[in-house]
Amino acid sequence: MSLPEGWVETTLGEVIPNYAKNKKINSNELLDGTWVLELEDIEKHSSKLLKKVMYSERQSKSTKNIFDKGDVLYGKLRPYLNKVIIADSSGVCTTEIIPIKENEKVISKYLFYVLKSSAFLKYVEFSTHGLNMPRLGTASAKKAPFPLAPLKEQKQIAQKLDQVLARVERIKMALDNIPATIKRFRQSVLALATSGGLSEEGVKWETLRVNDVAKVGTGKTPLKSETSFYENGTVPWLTSSVTGKDFVIDTDSYVTQKAVDECKLRIFDKGTLLVAMYGEGKTRGQTTELTFPATINQACAAIMVDEEKIDKAYLKIRLLENYMETRRLAEGGNQPNLNLSKVRSITVPTPPREEQKAIVKKVETLFTLADNLEKRVNQAQKQVDRLTQSILAKAFRGELIDEDSIYEPVSIEN
């Protein structure tokens, strides 16, 4: 594809002859108030500075690259992460970040956007070396294609991109906030469902406990050192990690029939509800449902519902709604745990059976609306991500500047 009049298709090395020839400094020469930038401080793709850490807080012992305010800082380690920022003040950075200064051929903001463009990223993808920690080497970087516009147009393009991409970012932020709203909506629906908010007036409710409407058990962990309990196993064996979703649809963990027989493991039927009694982070208190028979470890409580006493789907709604309160029932120190007695004691506000079914149907309808909205948001987020690269591509085809701009030929001579 031909470039606009006055543009030159050149290379990064021609535009930045001193690429990677940076001034360095030893850590023992740094002052406490010196900004020390690491790759982890830059958010991938967005070019957001996540944190600004001074030497007094990060006393690294390694040699650093020196940069000045206005320098483009390019992350050459795992460059597909697209970590590029413009320094808002001077400082030092890891040698995995290359400071690049603007010169008589290119302004910083134009250079910044070229390095973030899909064309540059595609070049990088096929030019890095190293498997586990791929880097863009200096020689390869200097050979990277670079669409060089006249300085006047660079400024116009940079200004236009700032304006357009700021609008895109606002749209992205708005979309990113929607999932949290949907989550709150779902929780509100669950709360209404178990407090009478989705029922007709005058319906009589009673307060039962899980133990009144279900049997509650747990499982075991076969001895890990006994390979015959695990090798070539065919019986699904689940831990509390599976409770993060509403249904358990698959597993990577299996035990053998020998383990089931010798360790007296119980196989729980499809439809059994599982509550995590302990686990990392958000796990404790989560509820899920088996879609196939499986055995479990001791971190899960298995709730086998008596469907003559309560609608299983309604009980599941209550357990999902009661998540935070269930977590508070836990006891212990740094990692508080639930136990079977605590699970059995969970209260279940219960309307008549027909009303339970009606509530379940209303919840399912509202959750379907939420699911559909979530899908549309996900699609919109993907479109916005593609939009950024589409806008950058248009910019470096010269399609964002005024058609009546005065073209001034570019010189790439040193």
N, C-alpha and C positions, 0 to 999 in steps of 0.2 A: 504494500500500500504506500503510495507516495505521500510525503509530508507537505504541509502548506509551504507556500513561497517564503523563502528566507530562512527556513528551518534546515538543520543539518542532522542526519543520522550518524552519530559518532559513538564513542565509547566513554564509559565512566572515567577510565584512565586518561583520556584526552582532555576531558573537562576538569578532572581533579588529578593533575600530574603527581602531586605529593600524597596521594591516597595511602593511608597506613603509615606514613612517616611522621609519627606523632611524638611530641615531647613526653618524656616519662619522668616519674618521680618515685623515690623510695618512700615507703610508708613512714620511716622515722623522721622524714622531713615535713610531714603534714601537721597542720595546726588543728586544734580541737574543733574549730568552726568550719573546717573544710567539708564541703559536700562530697560524699563518697557514693557514687552510683554503681549499683550492681544490676545485672539483667533481671533479677527477680523483682526489682522495683518498677519495672515497666510492664503494663498489661499488654498481652499479646493482641495484635491486630488493631486495637483501639488507639494506641499511642498515648494512653493515659499514664501519668506518673502516679503510681500507687502510694509511694512514700518517699520522703526526702530525708536521708539519714546522714548525720554529720560524723566526722571522724571520732569525736568523743564517745559516740554510741557504737561505732563500727570500726574498731581498731585493727583493720586488716594488715597483715604483714607482707603482702605481695606488692610488687611494683605496679604502679597505676599509670594510665594515660591521663594527660592534662587536657582539659577543654575549657573554652571560654564561652561566655554568654553569646547565644546566637548560633553556636556550632550545631550541625546536624549530628546526632549520636546514633550510629547504626550498629545493631547487634549482629555480629557475624556468626555467633554460635547458634545452631539450630535456626537459621535465618528464615525458615518457613513460618516461624512464629510472628514474623513481621514486627519486630520490636525496634521502632524508630521514633525518636523524639527530637525536638529542638530545645537546647538548653536555655532555661530562663535565667541562669546565673552561672558563674564559673565554678569549676570543681574538678574532681578527678574521677576516673571510672576504671572498671576492670579492663584488662587488655583484650577481652572478648568484645568490647564495644569500641568502634572506630569513630573518633571525632573528625568531622569533615567541615572545613571552613568554606564559606562562600568566596568567590573571587571575581575577577572581571568578566568571566564567562557565564556564571550562574549564581543566582541568589539562593539563600538557604531554603526558603519555603518551597520554591520550585523543585530543588534537589530532594527535599523531604518527600514531596508527593511522587516524584519519579521512583524513589526507592520503595514506596508503598504500593506501586501500581502492579496489576496482575502480570504485565509483560515482564517486569523485573523479577517478580516472584517466580514466574515460570522458568526464566533463565537460571535463577538460583537453584531451583529444584534439580536441575540436571548438571549443576556445576559444583556442588559441595563435595567435600571428601570426609571420610569417617562414617562408620555405621551407627554406633551408639551416640556419639556426640558430633554430628556433622557440622562442618564449618565452611564458610565461603572464604577460600584462600585469597591472598592479595592479588596474585596473577589473574585468577579467574574473575575476581571482582572488577579489575581494571579493564577486562575485555567485555564487560556487560554492555549491551546496546543502550544508547542514551539518546532520546529525541531532544535535541537542543534547539529551543526557540530563541529568537532575539530577546534581549534583556527587557525591552518594553513589554513584550508579550508575556514573558515569564511573570512579570509583576501583575499583569492583568489576569493571567491564568491562576496565579496563586491567590489573588484577591477573590476571584470568582469561586474557586474551590473552597476557600474559607467560608464564604457565604452559603454556598449550596450544601456543603457537607455539614455545616452547623445545623441546617434545617433537617438533614437526614439524621443527625445525631439526636435531635430533639424528638423526632418520630421514633427512633430506636428506643430512647429512654422511656417514652410513653408506652410503647409495646412491652418493654421489659417489666414495667410495673403491673401489667395486667395479670400475669400468673398469680401474683400475691393476692390480688383482689378476688380472683376466681377461687383461690384456696380459702379465703375468708368466707366467701359465699357458700362453699360446700360445708364449712364448719357451722355456719349459721343454719343451713338446711338441716343438718344433723341435730343441732340443738332444738330447733323447732319441732322436729319429728318426735323427740323423746320428752317434750314438755307440754304437748298438747297443741302446739301452734299450727299443726297441719291437720287437726281433727275438728270435727263438728262440736259445737257447744253441747254440754250436758252428758258427754261420754264419761262413764265411770272408769277411773284408773285405780290400780293397786300397785304397791311397791313390793316386788319380789327380789330375790337374789339369784345370781347365776346358779348357785347350788340347788335352788328350787326347781330349775327347769333344765338342768344339764348335769352330766357326769363330767368331772374334771380329773385329768391324769397328766402324766408327763412321760419322758423317755430317759434314755441312758446314752452314754458314749462308750462304745466297746473299746477295749484296751488298744491304744494306738500302735503299740509295739507289736501287736499280734497281726502280722500281715494277712493271715488267712481270714481275718474278719473284714478285710477291705479289698484285697486284690481280686479283680474280676467280679466285684459285687454287682448284684442286679436289683437289690431292694433299695428304693429311695430312702435316704437318711437325711433329715433336715435339721438345720440349726436356726437360731433366732434371726439370722441374717435374711431369711426368706420372707420375713413379716413386713418388709418395706412396701409391698404391693398388695392390692386388695385380694388377689388370687395367686396361689402358687401354681404356675403352669409348667415348670420344668426344674431340674436340679442337676448339678454336677457331682453330687455326693451320693455314694452308694455303699451299702454293706452287703456281706454275703449272707446266705441262708444260715450258714454255720453261726454267724454272729447273732442272728435273730434267735436261733434255737438255744445256744449256750448262754447268751446274755439275757434271755427271756425278754426280748424286745417286743413291744406291742405294735401291731400294724393298725394304724388309724384309717378309718374309711374316708373315701371321697366325701367332701362336705363338712368334715371336721373343721372347727374354727381353732386357730392357733393364736395365742397371746404370748408375746415375748416377755419372759420374766426378768431377763437381764441381757445385756449386750452393750456394745459401744454406742456412744452418741445418742441419737434419737430412738434407738431400737427398743429400749424397754417400754412396754405398754402398747406397742404396735399390734394390730390384729390383721390376720389374713385367713384365707379359706383354702383347703386342699381341693384340687381338681383331680387328684388320683390318690390311691392308697399309699401311705408312707409311714415310716417310723421316724421318731424325733429324738433330739437330745434333751438333756435336763434343763436347758435354758428356755424351753417352750412349755406352756400349759396347753394341753389339748382339751377343747370343750366339745363334748359330744352331746348335741342338743336333742332333747326329747320333743319332737315336733308335735306331739299331742298336747303339750303344755304351752308351747310358744312357737311363733313363726321364726324359723332360723334366721331369715334375712332381717327380721326386725331386731333380734338379739345382736346380730352383727352390727347393725346401725348404732345400737346403744354402745357397744364396745368401742366402735370407732369414735363416737361422740365423746366418750368418757376418757379418751387418751390421756389428757393432762392429769385428771384426777387419779387415774390408774397409776401413773408414774409417781404421784405423791404418796401412794400407799406403800411404796418400796421402803425397805429398811437397810441399814448398813452404813459403811464409811464412805470411802472415795467412790466406790461403785455400788450404790444401793440396789438391792434385788427385791423382786416380788417373790412370793411363794404360793403354793397351791391354795392355802387357806385364804390368803388375800384375794386371789382370783375368784374363789368361790363366794366371797363376801361382797363382791361388786353388786350394787343395787341396780335393779332394772324396772324403771317406771313402765307399767304395762297396761294398755287398754284391752278391751275385748278382742278376740281373735280376728274378727272381720275388720275391725278398725286397724289392727296391726297390718293386715294385708293392704288396706287402702293407703296407709302411711308409707309402706314400702313402695307401692306403685308411684306415689307422688314424689318420693325421694329419687326413684329411678328416672322419672321424667325430668326433674330439675337437674340431676347429675348429667343426663344426656345432653341437655342444653349447655351445661358447663363444659362437657367434653368437646362438643362441636365448636364452641367458642375458642377453646384451647387449641384445637387443630387449626382454626383460622388464624389465630395469633402466631402459631408456629410457622405457618406458611408465610405470613406477612413478615416475620422476622428474617426468614431466609431470603425473601425478596428484597428487603432493606439491605441485607449483607451484600447481595449481588449488585444492588443499586450503587453502592459506593464504588465498586470496581468498574461498573459501567460508566460512571461519571468521570473517573480517573482516565479511563480509556478514551473517552470523548475529548478530554482536556489535552491529551498528548497526540490527538489527531488534529488539534487546532480548532475544535468545534465549539469551544466555550467562549472564544473571544469575538469581538465585533468584526463583521466581515469587512468593514471599511478601515480597519487598522492599517497603519503604515508599516509595511514590511521592511525591516532593516537586515541585510544579510549578516550571517553570523560568521565569525572567524574562529577557528579552533587552533590557530597557531599559538605557540607559547610566546 
